[in-house]
Amino acid sequence: MLVMGDFNAAAWSNQVAGFADALDLVPPPFYPATWPVELGPLGLPIDNMFTRGAALIRTIGPTPEAFGSNHLGLLATVALF
């Protein structure tokens, strides 16, 4: 299973952490900053990606640009076992 999207909250927030714990989701190797775009790597990781089962996030990073949004997307490499 791969769960990803604009959660508008960091993975360590009570809501997202509770969601991930309840579904036994595996986090990425780190949480790239995605908002606000102007802060770059100093921003907050409000876009998240988690896996469960045979999928594992190997690499993850922000998109090179915002494509008109006020936050960056995520690019990841996911291995299937």
PDB file with SEQRES, HELIX, SHEET and CRYST1 records, atoms N, CA, C and O in Angstrom:
SEQRES   1 A   81  MET LEU VAL MET GLY ASP PHE ASN ALA ALA ALA TRP SER          
SEQRES   2 A   81  ASN GLN VAL ALA GLY PHE ALA ASP ALA LEU ASP LEU VAL          
SEQRES   3 A   81  PRO PRO PRO PHE TYR PRO ALA THR TRP PRO VAL GLU LEU          
SEQRES   4 A   81  GLY PRO LEU GLY LEU PRO ILE ASP ASN MET PHE THR ARG          
SEQRES   5 A   81  GLY ALA ALA LEU ILE ARG THR ILE GLY PRO THR PRO GLU          
SEQRES   6 A   81  ALA PHE GLY SER ASN HIS LEU GLY LEU LEU ALA THR VAL          
SEQRES   7 A   81  ALA LEU PHE                                                  
HELIX    1 AA1 ASN A   14  ALA A   22  1                                   9    
HELIX    2 AA2 VAL A   37  LEU A   42  5                                   6    
SHEET    1 AA1 2 LEU A   2  ASP A   6  0                                        
SHEET    2 AA1 2 ASP A  47  THR A  51 -1                                        
SHEET    1 AA2 2 ALA A  55  PRO A  62  0                                        
SHEET    2 AA2 2 LEU A  74  LEU A  80 -1                                        
CRYST1    1.000    1.000    1.000  90.00  90.00  90.00 P 1           1          
ATOM      1  N   MET A   1       0.843  -1.167   0.000  1.00  0.00           N  
ATOM      2  CA  MET A   1       0.000   0.000   0.000  1.00  0.00           C  
ATOM      3  C   MET A   1       0.889   1.230   0.000  1.00  0.00           C  
ATOM      4  O   MET A   1       1.916   1.261   0.679  1.00  0.00           O  
ATOM      5  N   LEU A   2       0.503   2.233  -0.751  1.00  0.00           N  
ATOM      6  CA  LEU A   2       1.185   3.516  -0.807  1.00  0.00           C  
ATOM      7  C   LEU A   2       0.146   4.590  -0.527  1.00  0.00           C  
ATOM      8  O   LEU A   2      -0.851   4.699  -1.241  1.00  0.00           O  
ATOM      9  N   VAL A   3       0.378   5.379   0.508  1.00  0.00           N  
ATOM     10  CA  VAL A   3      -0.516   6.480   0.879  1.00  0.00           C  
ATOM     11  C   VAL A   3       0.282   7.758   0.744  1.00  0.00           C  
ATOM     12  O   VAL A   3       1.347   7.891   1.348  1.00  0.00           O  
ATOM     13  N   MET A   4      -0.216   8.698  -0.039  1.00  0.00           N  
ATOM     14  CA  MET A   4       0.509   9.959  -0.225  1.00  0.00           C  
ATOM     15  C   MET A   4      -0.463  11.080  -0.505  1.00  0.00           C  
ATOM     16  O   MET A   4      -1.562  10.858  -1.012  1.00  0.00           O  
ATOM     17  N   GLY A   5      -0.048  12.281  -0.173  1.00  0.00           N  
ATOM     18  CA  GLY A   5      -0.879  13.426  -0.487  1.00  0.00           C  
ATOM     19  C   GLY A   5      -0.568  14.639   0.351  1.00  0.00           C  
ATOM     20  O   GLY A   5       0.365  14.660   1.153  1.00  0.00           O  
ATOM     21  N   ASP A   6      -1.388  15.650   0.133  1.00  0.00           N  
ATOM     22  CA  ASP A   6      -1.292  16.922   0.844  1.00  0.00           C  
ATOM     23  C   ASP A   6      -2.071  16.786   2.146  1.00  0.00           C  
ATOM     24  O   ASP A   6      -3.290  16.957   2.162  1.00  0.00           O  
ATOM     25  N   PHE A   7      -1.384  16.483   3.222  1.00  0.00           N  
ATOM     26  CA  PHE A   7      -2.021  16.297   4.521  1.00  0.00           C  
ATOM     27  C   PHE A   7      -2.210  17.622   5.257  1.00  0.00           C  
ATOM     28  O   PHE A   7      -2.952  17.688   6.238  1.00  0.00           O  
ATOM     29  N   ASN A   8      -1.534  18.689   4.783  1.00  0.00           N  
ATOM     30  CA  ASN A   8      -1.558  19.996   5.438  1.00  0.00           C  
ATOM     31  C   ASN A   8      -1.149  19.907   6.898  1.00  0.00           C  
ATOM     32  O   ASN A   8      -1.588  20.715   7.717  1.00  0.00           O  
ATOM     33  N   ALA A   9      -0.316  18.935   7.229  1.00  0.00           N  
ATOM     34  CA  ALA A   9       0.212  18.762   8.581  1.00  0.00           C  
ATOM     35  C   ALA A   9       1.473  17.920   8.493  1.00  0.00           C  
ATOM     36  O   ALA A   9       1.605  17.064   7.618  1.00  0.00           O  
ATOM     37  N   ALA A  10       2.391  18.170   9.403  1.00  0.00           N  
ATOM     38  CA  ALA A  10       3.625  17.384   9.448  1.00  0.00           C  
ATOM     39  C   ALA A  10       3.334  15.987   9.982  1.00  0.00           C  
ATOM     40  O   ALA A  10       2.355  15.771  10.697  1.00  0.00           O  
ATOM     41  N   ALA A  11       4.194  15.051   9.624  1.00  0.00           N  
ATOM     42  CA  ALA A  11       3.993  13.654  10.024  1.00  0.00           C  
ATOM     43  C   ALA A  11       4.022  13.475  11.537  1.00  0.00           C  
ATOM     44  O   ALA A  11       3.453  12.511  12.048  1.00  0.00           O  
ATOM     45  N   TRP A  12       4.663  14.369  12.257  1.00  0.00           N  
ATOM     46  CA  TRP A  12       4.731  14.261  13.719  1.00  0.00           C  
ATOM     47  C   TRP A  12       3.557  14.939  14.421  1.00  0.00           C  
ATOM     48  O   TRP A  12       3.481  14.919  15.649  1.00  0.00           O  
ATOM     49  N   SER A  13       2.636  15.542  13.658  1.00  0.00           N  
ATOM     50  CA  SER A  13       1.438  16.123  14.284  1.00  0.00           C  
ATOM     51  C   SER A  13       0.571  14.994  14.848  1.00  0.00           C  
ATOM     52  O   SER A  13       0.636  13.861  14.369  1.00  0.00           O  
ATOM     53  N   ASN A  14      -0.223  15.295  15.845  1.00  0.00           N  
ATOM     54  CA  ASN A  14      -1.062  14.270  16.481  1.00  0.00           C  
ATOM     55  C   ASN A  14      -1.963  13.560  15.475  1.00  0.00           C  
ATOM     56  O   ASN A  14      -2.114  12.340  15.527  1.00  0.00           O  
ATOM     57  N   GLN A  15      -2.557  14.318  14.567  1.00  0.00           N  
ATOM     58  CA  GLN A  15      -3.499  13.735  13.614  1.00  0.00           C  
ATOM     59  C   GLN A  15      -2.813  12.780  12.643  1.00  0.00           C  
ATOM     60  O   GLN A  15      -3.278  11.657  12.447  1.00  0.00           O  
ATOM     61  N   VAL A  16      -1.720  13.212  12.041  1.00  0.00           N  
ATOM     62  CA  VAL A  16      -1.046  12.373  11.050  1.00  0.00           C  
ATOM     63  C   VAL A  16      -0.340  11.199  11.732  1.00  0.00           C  
ATOM     64  O   VAL A  16      -0.382  10.078  11.225  1.00  0.00           O  
ATOM     65  N   ALA A  17       0.299  11.440  12.861  1.00  0.00           N  
ATOM     66  CA  ALA A  17       0.968  10.351  13.584  1.00  0.00           C  
ATOM     67  C   ALA A  17      -0.042   9.297  14.036  1.00  0.00           C  
ATOM     68  O   ALA A  17       0.233   8.100  13.956  1.00  0.00           O  
ATOM     69  N   GLY A  18      -1.206   9.737  14.508  1.00  0.00           N  
ATOM     70  CA  GLY A  18      -2.251   8.797  14.906  1.00  0.00           C  
ATOM     71  C   GLY A  18      -2.767   7.982  13.737  1.00  0.00           C  
ATOM     72  O   GLY A  18      -2.988   6.777  13.857  1.00  0.00           O  
ATOM     73  N   PHE A  19      -2.960   8.645  12.600  1.00  0.00           N  
ATOM     74  CA  PHE A  19      -3.400   7.983  11.372  1.00  0.00           C  
ATOM     75  C   PHE A  19      -2.389   6.914  10.955  1.00  0.00           C  
ATOM     76  O   PHE A  19      -2.762   5.777  10.665  1.00  0.00           O  
ATOM     77  N   ALA A  20      -1.090   7.290  10.927  1.00  0.00           N  
ATOM     78  CA  ALA A  20      -0.039   6.362  10.514  1.00  0.00           C  
ATOM     79  C   ALA A  20       0.070   5.192  11.490  1.00  0.00           C  
ATOM     80  O   ALA A  20       0.244   4.047  11.073  1.00  0.00           O  
ATOM     81  N   ASP A  21      -0.031   5.477  12.778  1.00  0.00           N  
ATOM     82  CA  ASP A  21       0.041   4.401  13.778  1.00  0.00           C  
ATOM     83  C   ASP A  21      -1.143   3.446  13.669  1.00  0.00           C  
ATOM     84  O   ASP A  21      -0.977   2.229  13.742  1.00  0.00           O  
ATOM     85  N   ALA A  22      -2.328   4.001  13.495  1.00  0.00           N  
ATOM     86  CA  ALA A  22      -3.538   3.175  13.426  1.00  0.00           C  
ATOM     87  C   ALA A  22      -3.513   2.225  12.229  1.00  0.00           C  
ATOM     88  O   ALA A  22      -4.057   1.123  12.294  1.00  0.00           O  
ATOM     89  N   LEU A  23      -2.879   2.656  11.139  1.00  0.00           N  
ATOM     90  CA  LEU A  23      -2.821   1.827   9.936  1.00  0.00           C  
ATOM     91  C   LEU A  23      -1.495   1.091   9.780  1.00  0.00           C  
ATOM     92  O   LEU A  23      -1.264   0.438   8.762  1.00  0.00           O  
ATOM     93  N   ASP A  24      -0.626   1.192  10.779  1.00  0.00           N  
ATOM     94  CA  ASP A  24       0.672   0.532  10.760  1.00  0.00           C  
ATOM     95  C   ASP A  24       1.480   0.921   9.523  1.00  0.00           C  
ATOM     96  O   ASP A  24       2.064   0.066   8.858  1.00  0.00           O  
ATOM     97  N   LEU A  25       1.506   2.223   9.220  1.00  0.00           N  
ATOM     98  CA  LEU A  25       2.204   2.729   8.045  1.00  0.00           C  
ATOM     99  C   LEU A  25       3.677   2.970   8.350  1.00  0.00           C  
ATOM    100  O   LEU A  25       4.043   3.333   9.468  1.00  0.00           O  
ATOM    101  N   VAL A  26       4.514   2.762   7.340  1.00  0.00           N  
ATOM    102  CA  VAL A  26       5.954   2.965   7.456  1.00  0.00           C  
ATOM    103  C   VAL A  26       6.294   4.337   6.873  1.00  0.00           C  
ATOM    104  O   VAL A  26       5.902   4.641   5.746  1.00  0.00           O  
ATOM    105  N   PRO A  27       7.020   5.168   7.625  1.00  0.00           N  
ATOM    106  CA  PRO A  27       7.373   6.500   7.126  1.00  0.00           C  
ATOM    107  C   PRO A  27       8.507   6.446   6.116  1.00  0.00           C  
ATOM    108  O   PRO A  27       9.164   5.415   5.971  1.00  0.00           O  
ATOM    109  N   PRO A  28       8.741   7.553   5.415  1.00  0.00           N  
ATOM    110  CA  PRO A  28       9.878   7.632   4.492  1.00  0.00           C  
ATOM    111  C   PRO A  28      11.180   7.772   5.279  1.00  0.00           C  
ATOM    112  O   PRO A  28      11.150   7.945   6.497  1.00  0.00           O  
ATOM    113  N   PRO A  29      12.333   7.697   4.586  1.00  0.00           N  
ATOM    114  CA  PRO A  29      13.616   7.834   5.270  1.00  0.00           C  
ATOM    115  C   PRO A  29      13.789   9.193   5.954  1.00  0.00           C  
ATOM    116  O   PRO A  29      14.492   9.293   6.960  1.00  0.00           O  
ATOM    117  N   PHE A  30      13.156  10.236   5.418  1.00  0.00           N  
ATOM    118  CA  PHE A  30      13.127  11.555   6.042  1.00  0.00           C  
ATOM    119  C   PHE A  30      11.936  12.319   5.475  1.00  0.00           C  
ATOM    120  O   PHE A  30      11.286  11.861   4.534  1.00  0.00           O  
ATOM    121  N   TYR A  31      11.656  13.473   6.047  1.00  0.00           N  
ATOM    122  CA  TYR A  31      10.488  14.269   5.644  1.00  0.00           C  
ATOM    123  C   TYR A  31      10.940  15.552   4.954  1.00  0.00           C  
ATOM    124  O   TYR A  31      11.338  16.500   5.632  1.00  0.00           O  
ATOM    125  N   PRO A  32      10.889  15.606   3.621  1.00  0.00           N  
ATOM    126  CA  PRO A  32      11.319  16.811   2.919  1.00  0.00           C  
ATOM    127  C   PRO A  32      10.333  17.964   3.116  1.00  0.00           C  
ATOM    128  O   PRO A  32       9.118  17.765   3.132  1.00  0.00           O  
ATOM    129  N   ALA A  33      10.874  19.158   3.264  1.00  0.00           N  
ATOM    130  CA  ALA A  33      10.048  20.361   3.408  1.00  0.00           C  
ATOM    131  C   ALA A  33       9.316  20.646   2.100  1.00  0.00           C  
ATOM    132  O   ALA A  33       9.906  20.579   1.022  1.00  0.00           O  
ATOM    133  N   THR A  34       8.033  20.964   2.203  1.00  0.00           N  
ATOM    134  CA  THR A  34       7.243  21.263   0.999  1.00  0.00           C  
ATOM    135  C   THR A  34       6.499  22.599   1.076  1.00  0.00           C  
ATOM    136  O   THR A  34       5.987  23.073   0.062  1.00  0.00           O  
ATOM    137  N   TRP A  35       6.430  23.222   2.274  1.00  0.00           N  
ATOM    138  CA  TRP A  35       5.673  24.469   2.428  1.00  0.00           C  
ATOM    139  C   TRP A  35       6.289  25.341   3.496  1.00  0.00           C  
ATOM    140  O   TRP A  35       6.789  24.805   4.484  1.00  0.00           O  
ATOM    141  N   PRO A  36       6.283  26.632   3.358  1.00  0.00           N  
ATOM    142  CA  PRO A  36       6.012  27.386   2.138  1.00  0.00           C  
ATOM    143  C   PRO A  36       7.188  27.309   1.169  1.00  0.00           C  
ATOM    144  O   PRO A  36       8.335  27.144   1.584  1.00  0.00           O  
ATOM    145  N   VAL A  37       6.902  27.426  -0.087  1.00  0.00           N  
ATOM    146  CA  VAL A  37       7.903  27.293  -1.139  1.00  0.00           C  
ATOM    147  C   VAL A  37       9.076  28.239  -0.898  1.00  0.00           C  
ATOM    148  O   VAL A  37      10.229  27.873  -1.125  1.00  0.00           O  
ATOM    149  N   GLU A  38       8.782  29.455  -0.437  1.00  0.00           N  
ATOM    150  CA  GLU A  38       9.817  30.479  -0.265  1.00  0.00           C  
ATOM    151  C   GLU A  38      10.894  30.078   0.748  1.00  0.00           C  
ATOM    152  O   GLU A  38      12.013  30.589   0.687  1.00  0.00           O  
ATOM    153  N   LEU A  39      10.576  29.181   1.671  1.00  0.00           N  
ATOM    154  CA  LEU A  39      11.557  28.767   2.682  1.00  0.00           C  
ATOM    155  C   LEU A  39      12.414  27.586   2.251  1.00  0.00           C  
ATOM    156  O   LEU A  39      13.378  27.238   2.933  1.00  0.00           O  
ATOM    157  N   GLY A  40      12.071  26.965   1.121  1.00  0.00           N  
ATOM    158  CA  GLY A  40      12.866  25.839   0.630  1.00  0.00           C  
ATOM    159  C   GLY A  40      13.032  24.765   1.689  1.00  0.00           C  
ATOM    160  O   GLY A  40      12.045  24.344   2.294  1.00  0.00           O  
ATOM    161  N   PRO A  41      14.257  24.311   1.930  1.00  0.00           N  
ATOM    162  CA  PRO A  41      14.482  23.212   2.882  1.00  0.00           C  
ATOM    163  C   PRO A  41      14.214  23.587   4.345  1.00  0.00           C  
ATOM    164  O   PRO A  41      14.216  22.716   5.215  1.00  0.00           O  
ATOM    165  N   LEU A  42      13.988  24.856   4.617  1.00  0.00           N  
ATOM    166  CA  LEU A  42      13.676  25.279   5.986  1.00  0.00           C  
ATOM    167  C   LEU A  42      12.173  25.261   6.269  1.00  0.00           C  
ATOM    168  O   LEU A  42      11.747  25.568   7.382  1.00  0.00           O  
ATOM    169  N   GLY A  43      11.378  24.905   5.273  1.00  0.00           N  
ATOM    170  CA  GLY A  43       9.923  24.865   5.435  1.00  0.00           C  
ATOM    171  C   GLY A  43       9.453  23.640   6.201  1.00  0.00           C  
ATOM    172  O   GLY A  43      10.249  22.917   6.801  1.00  0.00           O  
ATOM    173  N   LEU A  44       8.155  23.422   6.169  1.00  0.00           N  
ATOM    174  CA  LEU A  44       7.530  22.291   6.865  1.00  0.00           C  
ATOM    175  C   LEU A  44       7.143  21.182   5.887  1.00  0.00           C  
ATOM    176  O   LEU A  44       6.781  21.474   4.747  1.00  0.00           O  
ATOM    177  N   PRO A  45       7.209  19.936   6.300  1.00  0.00           N  
ATOM    178  CA  PRO A  45       6.819  18.807   5.450  1.00  0.00           C  
ATOM    179  C   PRO A  45       5.323  18.502   5.569  1.00  0.00           C  
ATOM    180  O   PRO A  45       4.937  17.557   6.257  1.00  0.00           O  
ATOM    181  N   ILE A  46       4.477  19.301   4.899  1.00  0.00           N  
ATOM    182  CA  ILE A  46       3.024  19.097   5.014  1.00  0.00           C  
ATOM    183  C   ILE A  46       2.474  18.120   3.986  1.00  0.00           C  
ATOM    184  O   ILE A  46       1.311  17.724   4.063  1.00  0.00           O  
ATOM    185  N   ASP A  47       3.297  17.733   3.032  1.00  0.00           N  
ATOM    186  CA  ASP A  47       2.920  16.688   2.067  1.00  0.00           C  
ATOM    187  C   ASP A  47       3.635  15.424   2.523  1.00  0.00           C  
ATOM    188  O   ASP A  47       4.832  15.456   2.809  1.00  0.00           O  
ATOM    189  N   ASN A  48       2.922  14.332   2.592  1.00  0.00           N  
ATOM    190  CA  ASN A  48       3.483  13.127   3.199  1.00  0.00           C  
ATOM    191  C   ASN A  48       3.286  11.899   2.333  1.00  0.00           C  
ATOM    192  O   ASN A  48       2.421  11.861   1.458  1.00  0.00           O  
ATOM    193  N   MET A  49       4.114  10.893   2.601  1.00  0.00           N  
ATOM    194  CA  MET A  49       4.028   9.615   1.902  1.00  0.00           C  
ATOM    195  C   MET A  49       4.375   8.515   2.907  1.00  0.00           C  
ATOM    196  O   MET A  49       5.341   8.628   3.661  1.00  0.00           O  
ATOM    197  N   PHE A  50       3.582   7.469   2.903  1.00  0.00           N  
ATOM    198  CA  PHE A  50       3.792   6.326   3.781  1.00  0.00           C  
ATOM    199  C   PHE A  50       3.548   5.046   2.983  1.00  0.00           C  
ATOM    200  O   PHE A  50       2.881   5.073   1.949  1.00  0.00           O  
ATOM    201  N   THR A  51       4.081   3.939   3.459  1.00  0.00           N  
ATOM    202  CA  THR A  51       3.843   2.646   2.823  1.00  0.00           C  
ATOM    203  C   THR A  51       3.455   1.617   3.875  1.00  0.00           C  
ATOM    204  O   THR A  51       3.559   1.841   5.081  1.00  0.00           O  
ATOM    205  N   ARG A  52       3.004   0.482   3.361  1.00  0.00           N  
ATOM    206  CA  ARG A  52       2.739  -0.677   4.210  1.00  0.00           C  
ATOM    207  C   ARG A  52       2.831  -1.919   3.327  1.00  0.00           C  
ATOM    208  O   ARG A  52       2.576  -1.853   2.124  1.00  0.00           O  
ATOM    209  N   GLY A  53       3.185  -3.015   3.911  1.00  0.00           N  
ATOM    210  CA  GLY A  53       3.260  -4.261   3.147  1.00  0.00           C  
ATOM    211  C   GLY A  53       4.521  -4.349   2.316  1.00  0.00           C  
ATOM    212  O   GLY A  53       5.613  -4.070   2.811  1.00  0.00           O  
ATOM    213  N   ALA A  54       4.383  -4.734   1.063  1.00  0.00           N  
ATOM    214  CA  ALA A  54       5.526  -5.007   0.190  1.00  0.00           C  
ATOM    215  C   ALA A  54       6.191  -3.762  -0.391  1.00  0.00           C  
ATOM    216  O   ALA A  54       7.184  -3.888  -1.108  1.00  0.00           O  
ATOM    217  N   ALA A  55       5.683  -2.579  -0.108  1.00  0.00           N  
ATOM    218  CA  ALA A  55       6.258  -1.342  -0.639  1.00  0.00           C  
ATOM    219  C   ALA A  55       7.098  -0.650   0.429  1.00  0.00           C  
ATOM    220  O   ALA A  55       6.730  -0.622   1.604  1.00  0.00           O  
ATOM    221  N   LEU A  56       8.240  -0.087   0.004  1.00  0.00           N  
ATOM    222  CA  LEU A  56       9.115   0.645   0.917  1.00  0.00           C  
ATOM    223  C   LEU A  56       9.695   1.848   0.181  1.00  0.00           C  
ATOM    224  O   LEU A  56      10.231   1.709  -0.918  1.00  0.00           O  
ATOM    225  N   ILE A  57       9.588   3.017   0.782  1.00  0.00           N  
ATOM    226  CA  ILE A  57      10.134   4.237   0.184  1.00  0.00           C  
ATOM    227  C   ILE A  57      11.649   4.212   0.344  1.00  0.00           C  
ATOM    228  O   ILE A  57      12.161   4.176   1.463  1.00  0.00           O  
ATOM    229  N   ARG A  58      12.358   4.230  -0.769  1.00  0.00           N  
ATOM    230  CA  ARG A  58      13.818   4.212  -0.756  1.00  0.00           C  
ATOM    231  C   ARG A  58      14.395   5.619  -0.735  1.00  0.00           C  
ATOM    232  O   ARG A  58      15.298   5.909   0.051  1.00  0.00           O  
ATOM    233  N   THR A  59      13.879   6.497  -1.595  1.00  0.00           N  
ATOM    234  CA  THR A  59      14.321   7.894  -1.647  1.00  0.00           C  
ATOM    235  C   THR A  59      13.091   8.775  -1.741  1.00  0.00           C  
ATOM    236  O   THR A  59      12.055   8.363  -2.263  1.00  0.00           O  
ATOM    237  N   ILE A  60      13.215   9.986  -1.232  1.00  0.00           N  
ATOM    238  CA  ILE A  60      12.115  10.943  -1.309  1.00  0.00           C  
ATOM    239  C   ILE A  60      12.698  12.347  -1.296  1.00  0.00           C  
ATOM    240  O   ILE A  60      13.698  12.611  -0.628  1.00  0.00           O  
ATOM    241  N   GLY A  61      12.066  13.241  -2.037  1.00  0.00           N  
ATOM    242  CA  GLY A  61      12.507  14.627  -2.080  1.00  0.00           C  
ATOM    243  C   GLY A  61      11.420  15.503  -2.651  1.00  0.00           C  
ATOM    244  O   GLY A  61      10.439  14.999  -3.198  1.00  0.00           O  
ATOM    245  N   PRO A  62      11.581  16.816  -2.532  1.00  0.00           N  
ATOM    246  CA  PRO A  62      10.584  17.735  -3.075  1.00  0.00           C  
ATOM    247  C   PRO A  62      10.719  17.875  -4.586  1.00  0.00           C  
ATOM    248  O   PRO A  62      11.793  17.650  -5.143  1.00  0.00           O  
ATOM    249  N   THR A  63       9.627  18.246  -5.243  1.00  0.00           N  
ATOM    250  CA  THR A  63       9.686  18.540  -6.670  1.00  0.00           C  
ATOM    251  C   THR A  63      10.563  19.775  -6.867  1.00  0.00           C  
ATOM    252  O   THR A  63      10.694  20.584  -5.949  1.00  0.00           O  
ATOM    253  N   PRO A  64      11.164  19.935  -8.047  1.00  0.00           N  
ATOM    254  CA  PRO A  64      12.075  21.066  -8.263  1.00  0.00           C  
ATOM    255  C   PRO A  64      11.383  22.422  -8.307  1.00  0.00           C  
ATOM    256  O   PRO A  64      12.030  23.457  -8.143  1.00  0.00           O  
ATOM    257  N   GLU A  65      10.073  22.420  -8.529  1.00  0.00           N  
ATOM    258  CA  GLU A  65       9.317  23.674  -8.522  1.00  0.00           C  
ATOM    259  C   GLU A  65       7.900  23.396  -8.041  1.00  0.00           C  
ATOM    260  O   GLU A  65       7.483  22.245  -7.912  1.00  0.00           O  
ATOM    261  N   ALA A  66       7.166  24.480  -7.778  1.00  0.00           N  
ATOM    262  CA  ALA A  66       5.828  24.340  -7.196  1.00  0.00           C  
ATOM    263  C   ALA A  66       4.724  24.191  -8.245  1.00  0.00           C  
ATOM    264  O   ALA A  66       3.600  23.832  -7.893  1.00  0.00           O  
ATOM    265  N   PHE A  67       5.009  24.453  -9.506  1.00  0.00           N  
ATOM    266  CA  PHE A  67       4.029  24.318 -10.586  1.00  0.00           C  
ATOM    267  C   PHE A  67       2.744  25.098 -10.293  1.00  0.00           C  
ATOM    268  O   PHE A  67       1.645  24.609 -10.556  1.00  0.00           O  
ATOM    269  N   GLY A  68       2.884  26.315  -9.747  1.00  0.00           N  
ATOM    270  CA  GLY A  68       1.733  27.171  -9.488  1.00  0.00           C  
ATOM    271  C   GLY A  68       1.109  26.996  -8.123  1.00  0.00           C  
ATOM    272  O   GLY A  68       0.217  27.766  -7.767  1.00  0.00           O  
ATOM    273  N   SER A  69       1.529  26.028  -7.349  1.00  0.00           N  
ATOM    274  CA  SER A  69       0.984  25.788  -6.018  1.00  0.00           C  
ATOM    275  C   SER A  69       1.749  26.615  -4.983  1.00  0.00           C  
ATOM    276  O   SER A  69       2.792  27.194  -5.288  1.00  0.00           O  
ATOM    277  N   ASN A  70       1.228  26.663  -3.769  1.00  0.00           N  
ATOM    278  CA  ASN A  70       1.951  27.353  -2.701  1.00  0.00           C  
ATOM    279  C   ASN A  70       2.838  26.393  -1.912  1.00  0.00           C  
ATOM    280  O   ASN A  70       3.438  26.779  -0.910  1.00  0.00           O  
ATOM    281  N   HIS A  71       2.920  25.148  -2.363  1.00  0.00           N  
ATOM    282  CA  HIS A  71       3.855  24.201  -1.762  1.00  0.00           C  
ATOM    283  C   HIS A  71       4.349  23.225  -2.817  1.00  0.00           C  
ATOM    284  O   HIS A  71       3.757  23.087  -3.888  1.00  0.00           O  
ATOM    285  N   LEU A  72       5.439  22.556  -2.493  1.00  0.00           N  
ATOM    286  CA  LEU A  72       6.070  21.623  -3.416  1.00  0.00           C  
ATOM    287  C   LEU A  72       5.430  20.242  -3.316  1.00  0.00           C  
ATOM    288  O   LEU A  72       4.841  19.893  -2.293  1.00  0.00           O  
ATOM    289  N   GLY A  73       5.547  19.476  -4.366  1.00  0.00           N  
ATOM    290  CA  GLY A  73       5.091  18.091  -4.341  1.00  0.00           C  
ATOM    291  C   GLY A  73       6.226  17.187  -3.890  1.00  0.00           C  
ATOM    292  O   GLY A  73       7.275  17.662  -3.455  1.00  0.00           O  
ATOM    293  N   LEU A  74       6.013  15.891  -3.996  1.00  0.00           N  
ATOM    294  CA  LEU A  74       7.023  14.911  -3.606  1.00  0.00           C  
ATOM    295  C   LEU A  74       7.370  13.995  -4.775  1.00  0.00           C  
ATOM    296  O   LEU A  74       6.509  13.628  -5.575  1.00  0.00           O  
ATOM    297  N   LEU A  75       8.636  13.639  -4.856  1.00  0.00           N  
ATOM    298  CA  LEU A  75       9.121  12.641  -5.809  1.00  0.00           C  
ATOM    299  C   LEU A  75       9.778  11.537  -4.987  1.00  0.00           C  
ATOM    300  O   LEU A  75      10.578  11.823  -4.096  1.00  0.00           O  
ATOM    301  N   ALA A  76       9.456  10.308  -5.269  1.00  0.00           N  
ATOM    302  CA  ALA A  76      10.005   9.211  -4.475  1.00  0.00           C  
ATOM    303  C   ALA A  76      10.310   7.996  -5.337  1.00  0.00           C  
ATOM    304  O   ALA A  76       9.730   7.803  -6.406  1.00  0.00           O  
ATOM    305  N   THR A  77      11.224   7.194  -4.851  1.00  0.00           N  
ATOM    306  CA  THR A  77      11.492   5.887  -5.413  1.00  0.00           C  
ATOM    307  C   THR A  77      10.958   4.873  -4.420  1.00  0.00           C  
ATOM    308  O   THR A  77      11.330   4.885  -3.247  1.00  0.00           O  
ATOM    309  N   VAL A  78      10.083   3.992  -4.894  1.00  0.00           N  
ATOM    310  CA  VAL A  78       9.458   3.004  -4.025  1.00  0.00           C  
ATOM    311  C   VAL A  78       9.853   1.615  -4.512  1.00  0.00           C  
ATOM    312  O   VAL A  78       9.675   1.281  -5.684  1.00  0.00           O  
ATOM    313  N   ALA A  79      10.389   0.814  -3.602  1.00  0.00           N  
ATOM    314  CA  ALA A  79      10.767  -0.559  -3.925  1.00  0.00           C  
ATOM    315  C   ALA A  79       9.626  -1.494  -3.527  1.00  0.00           C  
ATOM    316  O   ALA A  79       8.966  -1.293  -2.508  1.00  0.00           O  
ATOM    317  N   LEU A  80       9.409  -2.516  -4.348  1.00  0.00           N  
ATOM    318  CA  LEU A  80       8.409  -3.523  -4.060  1.00  0.00           C  
ATOM    319  C   LEU A  80       9.121  -4.841  -3.757  1.00  0.00           C  
ATOM    320  O   LEU A  80       9.979  -5.283  -4.522  1.00  0.00           O  
ATOM    321  N   PHE A  81       8.765  -5.450  -2.657  1.00  0.00           N  
ATOM    322  CA  PHE A  81       9.410  -6.700  -2.238  1.00  0.00           C  
ATOM    323  C   PHE A  81       8.458  -7.863  -2.348  1.00  0.00           C  
ATOM    324  O   PHE A  81       8.829  -8.995  -2.037  1.00  0.00           O  
TER     325      PHE A  81                                                      
END                                                                             
